[in-house]
Amino acid sequence: MLLDIGDPASHASPRPGTASTARDRFDDVKASPADQRRLLDLADLDARIARADAARKNPPQAARVSELIARRQELSQELTTRLGARDDLRAEIKRIESDVAVVDARRARDSERLAASSNSKEAQGLESELASLARRKNDLEDAELDVMDRLEQAEASVSEQEALIAEINAEGGRLSAEGKQAVADATAAFEQATRDRAATAGAIGADLLGLYDRIATRTTGAGLLRRGTCEACNMVLSGTDLQAIRQATPDTVVTCPECGAVLVRTEESGL
């Protein structure tokens, strides 16, 4: 499409599905072929700026780090449950050990009383109590062995969960460091491309730059016309449109009838 600045409505880019007239013109938008080619550099820089901006706002590691954070939360909740079970078993062992100590103290006391007793009835009672205490101690020791076995399993379960969390933390730490570096690199690329864009834009005429900037708010600002195809949208232009473009003077700014980008013509355009 050839541009005509005399019609303000023609500043709008063609909408998808809307037919455009091949000879629409902006007669006042004139620029040398060299200036028009600079628009390709500008479009490339705008693409670089957009990519760098996206990369610094959402580094490639971000999604995995979010997954790891969620996974660590799940593992930490399970670890809390396992720690609680382990601590309960430790408390149970301490209770059993306390009961064993009470039994041992009573056995020692009764044994002393039995050794000092001369009363057969009293001695018989003490012997019966000692036998009962012996059975009680055996029961406590059996219970302690059972709890100790379960505690060993609980300790292993806790260690296993802690190892999983350590792996998550290690991977998360590595990815976080990589992500920070990626953000720093993307920020540097963004700032450099922004500086380069300012320098490139400064070498382009105000009218042409203004047209490009208006178009770039909606679509790619400019694209090379290569062998009859607009490289901004990869659409092949019709014969009618190509014929109109052939008739345009070199300093006439032409836009794509499909996407509205400025079409930069070179010896590769196939005209």
FENDAVEN-V27001 format. One record per residue. N is the residue number from 1. BURIAL is + if it has 9 or more other ideal C-beta (glycine too) atoms within 8 Angstrom, else -. D_LAST is the distance of its C-alpha to the last C-alpha in Angstrom with 2 decimals. Layout:
n->N burial->BURIAL d_last->D_LAST
n->N burial->BURIAL d_last->D_LAST
//
This chain:
n->1 burial->+ d_last->14.21
n->2 burial->+ d_last->14.66
n->3 burial->+ d_last->18.05
n->4 burial->+ d_last->21.14
n->5 burial->+ d_last->24.07
n->6 burial->- d_last->26.43
n->7 burial->- d_last->26.81
n->8 burial->- d_last->28.54
n->9 burial->- d_last->28.13
n->10 burial->+ d_last->24.37
n->11 burial->- d_last->24.94
n->12 burial->- d_last->25.71
n->13 burial->+ d_last->23.21
n->14 burial->+ d_last->22.63
n->15 burial->- d_last->25.32
n->16 burial->- d_last->24.85
n->17 burial->- d_last->25.27
n->18 burial->- d_last->24.66
n->19 burial->- d_last->22.10
n->20 burial->- d_last->19.94
n->21 burial->- d_last->18.82
n->22 burial->+ d_last->15.13
n->23 burial->- d_last->16.12
n->24 burial->+ d_last->18.65
n->25 burial->+ d_last->18.67
n->26 burial->+ d_last->20.58
n->27 burial->+ d_last->20.76
n->28 burial->- d_last->23.18
n->29 burial->+ d_last->21.09
n->30 burial->- d_last->19.46
n->31 burial->+ d_last->18.84
n->32 burial->- d_last->17.66
n->33 burial->+ d_last->14.70
n->34 burial->- d_last->17.61
n->35 burial->+ d_last->19.40
n->36 burial->+ d_last->16.54
n->37 burial->+ d_last->16.29
n->38 burial->+ d_last->20.04
n->39 burial->+ d_last->19.63
n->40 burial->+ d_last->18.61
n->41 burial->+ d_last->21.94
n->42 burial->+ d_last->23.65
n->43 burial->+ d_last->22.46
n->44 burial->- d_last->23.62
n->45 burial->+ d_last->26.90
n->46 burial->+ d_last->27.39
n->47 burial->+ d_last->27.05
n->48 burial->+ d_last->29.52
n->49 burial->+ d_last->31.85
n->50 burial->- d_last->31.85
n->51 burial->- d_last->32.60
n->52 burial->+ d_last->35.30
n->53 burial->+ d_last->36.82
n->54 burial->- d_last->37.06
n->55 burial->+ d_last->38.54
n->56 burial->+ d_last->41.17
n->57 burial->- d_last->42.17
n->58 burial->- d_last->42.33
n->59 burial->+ d_last->42.75
n->60 burial->- d_last->42.48
n->61 burial->+ d_last->46.26
n->62 burial->+ d_last->47.06
n->63 burial->- d_last->47.13
n->64 burial->- d_last->49.44
n->65 burial->+ d_last->51.66
n->66 burial->- d_last->52.10
n->67 burial->- d_last->53.08
n->68 burial->+ d_last->55.55
n->69 burial->+ d_last->57.08
n->70 burial->- d_last->57.68
n->71 burial->+ d_last->59.05
n->72 burial->+ d_last->61.33
n->73 burial->- d_last->62.71
n->74 burial->- d_last->63.60
n->75 burial->+ d_last->65.18
n->76 burial->+ d_last->67.08
n->77 burial->- d_last->68.53
n->78 burial->+ d_last->69.69
n->79 burial->+ d_last->71.08
n->80 burial->- d_last->73.10
n->81 burial->- d_last->74.59
n->82 burial->+ d_last->75.44
n->83 burial->+ d_last->76.94
n->84 burial->- d_last->79.07
n->85 burial->+ d_last->80.35
n->86 burial->+ d_last->81.10
n->87 burial->- d_last->82.92
n->88 burial->- d_last->84.98
n->89 burial->+ d_last->86.11
n->90 burial->+ d_last->86.99
n->91 burial->- d_last->89.05
n->92 burial->+ d_last->90.71
n->93 burial->+ d_last->91.74
n->94 burial->- d_last->93.22
n->95 burial->- d_last->95.18
n->96 burial->+ d_last->96.50
n->97 burial->+ d_last->97.44
n->98 burial->- d_last->99.26
n->99 burial->+ d_last->101.13
n->100 burial->+ d_last->102.04
n->101 burial->- d_last->103.39
n->102 burial->- d_last->105.55
n->103 burial->+ d_last->106.85
n->104 burial->+ d_last->107.65
n->105 burial->- d_last->109.50
n->106 burial->+ d_last->111.56
n->107 burial->+ d_last->112.31
n->108 burial->- d_last->113.46
n->109 burial->- d_last->115.66
n->110 burial->+ d_last->117.14
n->111 burial->+ d_last->117.76
n->112 burial->- d_last->119.73
n->113 burial->+ d_last->121.70
n->114 burial->+ d_last->122.42
n->115 burial->- d_last->123.66
n->116 burial->- d_last->125.95
n->117 burial->+ d_last->127.18
n->118 burial->- d_last->130.64
n->119 burial->- d_last->130.32
n->120 burial->- d_last->129.48
n->121 burial->- d_last->128.08
n->122 burial->+ d_last->125.85
n->123 burial->+ d_last->124.81
n->124 burial->- d_last->123.92
n->125 burial->- d_last->121.73
n->126 burial->+ d_last->119.98
n->127 burial->+ d_last->119.35
n->128 burial->- d_last->117.83
n->129 burial->+ d_last->115.57
n->130 burial->+ d_last->114.53
n->131 burial->- d_last->113.60
n->132 burial->- d_last->111.55
n->133 burial->+ d_last->109.83
n->134 burial->+ d_last->109.06
n->135 burial->- d_last->107.42
n->136 burial->+ d_last->105.50
n->137 burial->+ d_last->104.25
n->138 burial->- d_last->103.18
n->139 burial->- d_last->101.25
n->140 burial->+ d_last->99.59
n->141 burial->+ d_last->98.67
n->142 burial->- d_last->97.20
n->143 burial->+ d_last->95.18
n->144 burial->+ d_last->94.06
n->145 burial->- d_last->92.87
n->146 burial->- d_last->90.88
n->147 burial->+ d_last->89.28
n->148 burial->+ d_last->88.58
n->149 burial->- d_last->86.74
n->150 burial->+ d_last->84.66
n->151 burial->+ d_last->84.11
n->152 burial->- d_last->82.84
n->153 burial->- d_last->80.30
n->154 burial->+ d_last->79.35
n->155 burial->+ d_last->78.93
n->156 burial->- d_last->76.64
n->157 burial->+ d_last->74.66
n->158 burial->+ d_last->74.27
n->159 burial->- d_last->73.24
n->160 burial->- d_last->70.65
n->161 burial->+ d_last->69.17
n->162 burial->+ d_last->69.25
n->163 burial->- d_last->67.42
n->164 burial->+ d_last->64.64
n->165 burial->+ d_last->64.35
n->166 burial->- d_last->64.35
n->167 burial->- d_last->61.43
n->168 burial->+ d_last->59.54
n->169 burial->+ d_last->60.37
n->170 burial->- d_last->59.28
n->171 burial->+ d_last->55.91
n->172 burial->+ d_last->55.48
n->173 burial->- d_last->56.40
n->174 burial->- d_last->53.97
n->175 burial->+ d_last->51.09
n->176 burial->+ d_last->52.03
n->177 burial->- d_last->51.90
n->178 burial->+ d_last->48.53
n->179 burial->+ d_last->47.31
n->180 burial->- d_last->48.53
n->181 burial->- d_last->46.76
n->182 burial->+ d_last->43.53
n->183 burial->+ d_last->43.87
n->184 burial->- d_last->44.60
n->185 burial->+ d_last->41.57
n->186 burial->+ d_last->39.29
n->187 burial->+ d_last->40.83
n->188 burial->- d_last->40.23
n->189 burial->+ d_last->36.58
n->190 burial->+ d_last->36.26
n->191 burial->- d_last->37.90
n->192 burial->- d_last->35.88
n->193 burial->+ d_last->32.54
n->194 burial->+ d_last->33.84
n->195 burial->- d_last->34.73
n->196 burial->+ d_last->31.38
n->197 burial->+ d_last->29.64
n->198 burial->- d_last->31.89
n->199 burial->- d_last->31.06
n->200 burial->+ d_last->27.29
n->201 burial->+ d_last->27.57
n->202 burial->- d_last->29.80
n->203 burial->- d_last->27.09
n->204 burial->+ d_last->24.75
n->205 burial->- d_last->25.37
n->206 burial->- d_last->27.61
n->207 burial->+ d_last->25.46
n->208 burial->+ d_last->22.42
n->209 burial->+ d_last->24.85
n->210 burial->- d_last->26.69
n->211 burial->+ d_last->23.69
n->212 burial->+ d_last->22.78
n->213 burial->+ d_last->26.45
n->214 burial->- d_last->26.80
n->215 burial->+ d_last->23.93
n->216 burial->+ d_last->25.29
n->217 burial->- d_last->28.62
n->218 burial->- d_last->27.21
n->219 burial->+ d_last->24.35
n->220 burial->+ d_last->22.25
n->221 burial->+ d_last->21.40
n->222 burial->+ d_last->17.93
n->223 burial->+ d_last->15.53
n->224 burial->+ d_last->12.61
n->225 burial->+ d_last->9.33
n->226 burial->+ d_last->9.16
n->227 burial->- d_last->7.58
n->228 burial->+ d_last->7.42
n->229 burial->+ d_last->10.88
n->230 burial->+ d_last->12.72
n->231 burial->+ d_last->15.08
n->232 burial->+ d_last->17.58
n->233 burial->+ d_last->18.50
n->234 burial->- d_last->16.81
n->235 burial->+ d_last->15.80
n->236 burial->- d_last->13.00
n->237 burial->+ d_last->11.45
n->238 burial->- d_last->12.31
n->239 burial->- d_last->10.54
n->240 burial->- d_last->12.16
n->241 burial->+ d_last->10.98
n->242 burial->+ d_last->7.24
n->243 burial->+ d_last->8.20
n->244 burial->+ d_last->10.29
n->245 burial->+ d_last->8.00
n->246 burial->- d_last->6.00
n->247 burial->- d_last->9.67
n->248 burial->+ d_last->10.87
n->249 burial->- d_last->12.38
n->250 burial->- d_last->11.85
n->251 burial->- d_last->15.21
n->252 burial->+ d_last->14.71
n->253 burial->+ d_last->15.20
n->254 burial->+ d_last->13.22
n->255 burial->+ d_last->14.99
n->256 burial->+ d_last->14.53
n->257 burial->+ d_last->16.14
n->258 burial->+ d_last->17.92
n->259 burial->+ d_last->19.51
n->260 burial->+ d_last->19.10
n->261 burial->+ d_last->17.98
n->262 burial->+ d_last->16.07
n->263 burial->+ d_last->12.43
n->264 burial->+ d_last->11.90
n->265 burial->+ d_last->8.55
n->266 burial->+ d_last->8.80
n->267 burial->- d_last->7.84
n->268 burial->- d_last->8.09
n->269 burial->+ d_last->5.54
n->270 burial->- d_last->3.77
n->271 burial->- d_last->0.00
//
